[in-house]
């Protein structure tokens, strides 16, 4: 069965060729690589056209102008045709057995809509990884999955990364991706409501990671500053909306709303600790 890998890129020439090689080197032959070039101005176009000319599994699409990050991501999904779909960053890589290993989980459990995996992250030259030992994301109860996902969003980003998991394409196309700060986390919450997941505790991918604050993310999406300042409030409102649109029973919806409010409180405590630490650094002798 075909597995589509969506590669949205903008000025990624420095690492793009290595990323493409890691995808095309999969031991699962039925691969489709969809590259969406967001009107790059470096050597990205030349690398992409060469890849498409050299391998029929590569589909290259160049945007006529830069549409922004999220529309370019969604175009890659729109152009894909595989039964399963995964996004990949333009400086990431996946192991040669990535696809075949993850497909084993889908074959083992037909309920699954998503399979995540252990990933190594490199930040400022330091590489780290973590294991996820939970089972709640595989529950048949959507609120159990939703609650666990919200819990994970307050933990280390190295534990689990739903945006770069392999998912059923027919489910992925139903999940909206609005232009907002933390929209990837909102999409993950909607995936959790949509169906059970599995997780592979094996390093199957590598990513470079640059932490970004809410205001920086707001600028990246060309949003007003206030959207970054009130990111947690907006995110909470959208989580409540996601729960209301998930077809839950009244009892499930009540539990989901309670989980959202607990998540909001946890986020606010995290922000307060961060701001307190920053203030202490400004005090001489502290």
C-alpha positions in Angstrom: 0.0 0.0 0.0 1.2 3.5 -0.8 2.6 5.7 2.0 2.8 9.4 1.1 5.4 11.6 2.7 4.6 15.4 2.5 7.7 17.6 2.5 6.8 21.3 2.8 9.9 23.5 2.3 11.0 27.1 2.1 14.7 27.9 1.4 15.8 24.5 2.7 18.6 23.8 0.3 21.2 23.3 3.0 19.8 19.9 4.2 17.0 19.1 1.7 19.0 16.6 -0.4 19.8 14.5 2.7 16.1 14.5 3.8 14.9 13.4 0.3 17.5 10.6 0.3 16.3 9.3 3.6 12.7 9.1 2.3 13.5 7.4 -1.0 15.8 4.9 0.8 12.9 3.2 2.6 12.8 -0.6 2.4 9.0 -0.2 1.8 9.0 0.4 -2.0 5.5 1.9 -2.4 6.4 5.4 -1.4 5.2 8.8 -2.7 7.2 11.9 -1.8 5.2 15.1 -2.3 7.4 18.2 -2.1 5.6 21.6 -1.7 8.1 24.4 -2.3 6.8 27.7 -0.8 8.4 29.9 -3.6 11.9 29.3 -2.3 14.6 31.8 -3.4 17.7 29.7 -2.7 18.7 26.4 -4.5 15.7 24.5 -3.3 13.9 24.4 -6.6 16.9 22.9 -8.4 17.3 20.2 -5.8 13.6 19.3 -6.0 13.4 19.2 -9.8 16.5 17.0 -10.0 14.8 14.6 -7.4 11.6 14.5 -9.4 13.4 13.9 -12.7 15.4 11.1 -11.2 12.7 9.2 -9.4 9.0 8.7 -10.5 7.9 8.5 -6.8 8.6 12.2 -6.3 5.9 14.8 -7.0 7.2 18.4 -7.0 4.8 21.3 -6.6 6.1 24.9 -6.5 3.8 27.6 -5.1 3.5 30.7 -7.2 4.2 32.8 -4.1 4.9 32.1 -0.4 1.5 31.2 1.1 2.7 30.8 4.7 3.7 27.7 6.6 0.3 26.1 7.3 -1.2 26.4 3.8 1.9 24.9 2.3 1.7 22.0 4.8 -1.9 21.4 3.8 -1.1 21.5 0.1 1.2 18.6 0.5 -1.6 16.6 2.1 -4.0 17.6 -0.6 -1.7 16.5 -3.4 -0.9 13.1 -1.7 -2.7 9.9 -2.8 -1.4 7.3 -0.3 -3.5 5.3 2.2 -1.2 6.7 4.9 0.4 10.1 5.2 3.2 11.8 7.2 4.7 15.2 7.1 8.5 15.7 7.4 10.6 18.8 7.9 13.1 19.9 5.3 16.0 19.2 7.6 14.7 16.0 9.2 15.4 12.4 8.3 13.8 9.0 8.8 15.4 5.6 9.2 15.4 3.2 6.2 12.9 0.9 8.0 10.7 3.7 9.3 7.7 3.0 7.0 7.8 -0.8 7.2 8.1 -0.7 11.0 5.2 1.7 11.6 3.0 -0.2 9.1 3.4 -3.3 11.3 1.4 -1.4 14.0 -1.4 -0.6 11.6 -1.6 -4.2 10.5 -1.6 -5.4 14.1 -4.5 -3.1 15.1 -7.1 -2.0 12.5 -8.5 0.5 14.9 -5.5 2.8 14.7 -5.6 6.2 12.9 -2.1 7.2 14.0 1.3 5.7 14.9 3.9 7.8 16.6 7.4 6.8 17.4 10.5 7.8 19.4 12.5 10.6 17.8 16.0 12.1 18.4 16.1 15.9 18.7 19.2 18.0 18.2 19.2 21.5 19.7 22.4 23.6 19.8 24.5 20.5 19.0 23.0 18.4 21.8 20.9 15.4 20.9 18.3 14.0 23.2 15.4 11.5 23.1 12.7 10.2 25.4 10.4 7.2 25.6 6.6 7.2 26.0 5.4 4.4 28.2 1.7 5.3 28.4 -1.2 3.3 26.9 -4.0 5.8 27.2 -3.7 7.0 23.6 -4.7 3.6 22.4 -8.0 3.7 24.4 -11.4 3.3 22.8 -12.6 6.2 24.9 -11.9 9.5 23.0 -11.8 11.5 26.2 -9.2 9.2 27.7 -7.0 9.8 24.6 -7.8 13.6 24.6 -6.9 13.9 28.3 -3.6 12.1 27.8 -2.7 14.2 24.8 -3.3 17.4 26.8 -1.2 16.0 29.6 1.7 15.3 27.2 1.5 18.9 25.9 2.7 20.1 29.3 5.6 17.6 29.3 8.9 17.6 27.3 8.4 17.9 23.5 10.9 15.0 23.1 8.4 12.4 24.4 6.0 12.3 21.5 5.4 14.2 18.3 1.9 13.7 16.7 2.5 16.1 13.8 5.2 13.8 12.5 3.5 10.5 13.1 2.1 8.3 10.3 -1.6 8.7 10.0 -4.5 7.4 7.9 -4.9 10.0 5.1 -8.7 9.8 5.1 -8.7 10.9 8.7 -6.0 13.6 8.3 -7.9 15.4 5.5 -10.8 15.9 7.9 -8.8 17.7 10.5 -8.8 21.5 10.1 -5.5 23.4 10.5 -6.4 27.0 11.2 -3.7 29.7 11.1 -3.0 30.3 14.8 -0.3 29.9 17.4 -0.1 26.2 18.7 -2.2 25.0 15.8 -0.1 21.8 15.6 -1.1 21.1 19.2 -4.7 21.7 18.4 -4.5 19.3 15.4 -3.0 16.7 17.7 -5.9 17.1 20.1 -8.3 16.6 17.2 -6.4 13.5 16.1 -6.7 12.1 19.7 -10.5 12.6 19.6 -10.7 11.0 16.1 -9.3 7.5 17.0 -6.8 5.3 18.8 -3.0 5.6 18.4 -0.1 3.3 18.9 3.5 4.3 19.7 6.8 2.6 18.8 9.5 3.0 21.4 12.3 2.9 18.8 14.2 5.9 17.4 12.9 6.0 13.8 13.4 9.7 13.0 15.7 12.6 13.7 14.8 16.3 13.9 16.6 19.6 14.5 14.7 21.6 17.1 14.7 25.3 17.7 12.4 26.3 20.6 10.2 29.3 19.8 8.1 31.6 22.1 4.5 32.5 21.5 5.3 36.0 20.2 7.8 34.6 17.8 5.4 32.0 16.6 2.8 34.7 16.1 5.2 36.6 13.9 6.0 33.5 11.9 2.4 33.1 11.0 2.0 36.8 10.2 -0.5 37.2 13.0 -1.1 40.3 15.2 1.0 40.5 18.4 -2.1 40.1 20.6 -2.6 36.6 19.2 0.7 35.6 20.7 0.0 37.3 24.0 -3.3 35.6 24.4 -2.2 32.3 22.8 -3.3 30.1 25.8 -6.7 31.7 26.0 -7.3 31.2 22.2 -6.0 27.7 22.3 -8.3 26.8 25.2 -11.3 28.2 23.4 -10.4 26.1 20.3 -9.9 22.9 22.4 -13.4 23.4 23.8 -14.7 23.8 20.3 -12.9 20.6 19.2 -14.5 18.7 22.0 -17.9 20.0 21.2 -17.5 19.0 17.5 -16.3 15.5 18.2 -19.7 13.8 18.6 -19.2 13.1 22.3 -22.0 12.1 24.6 -23.0 14.7 27.2 -21.0 12.9 29.9 -17.9 12.6 27.7 -18.2 16.3 26.7 -18.3 17.3 30.4 -15.1 15.2 31.0 -13.4 16.7 28.0 -14.2 20.2 29.1 -12.8 19.5 32.6 -9.6 18.2 31.0 -9.3 21.4 28.9 -9.6 23.6 32.0 -7.0 21.5 33.9 -4.7 21.9 30.9 -5.2 25.7 30.9 -4.4 25.9 34.6 -1.3 23.8 34.1 -0.1 26.1 31.2 -0.7 29.2 33.3 1.4 27.7 36.1 4.2 27.0 33.7 4.1 30.5 32.3 4.1 32.0 35.8 7.2 29.9 36.7 9.0 31.0 33.5 8.3 34.7 34.1 9.4 34.4 37.8 12.7 32.8 36.7 13.2 35.6 34.2 12.5 38.3 36.8 14.9 36.6 39.2 17.7 36.7 36.6 17.2 40.5 36.5 17.9 40.9 40.2 21.6 41.5 41.0 23.1 38.6 43.0 20.3 36.2 42.1 
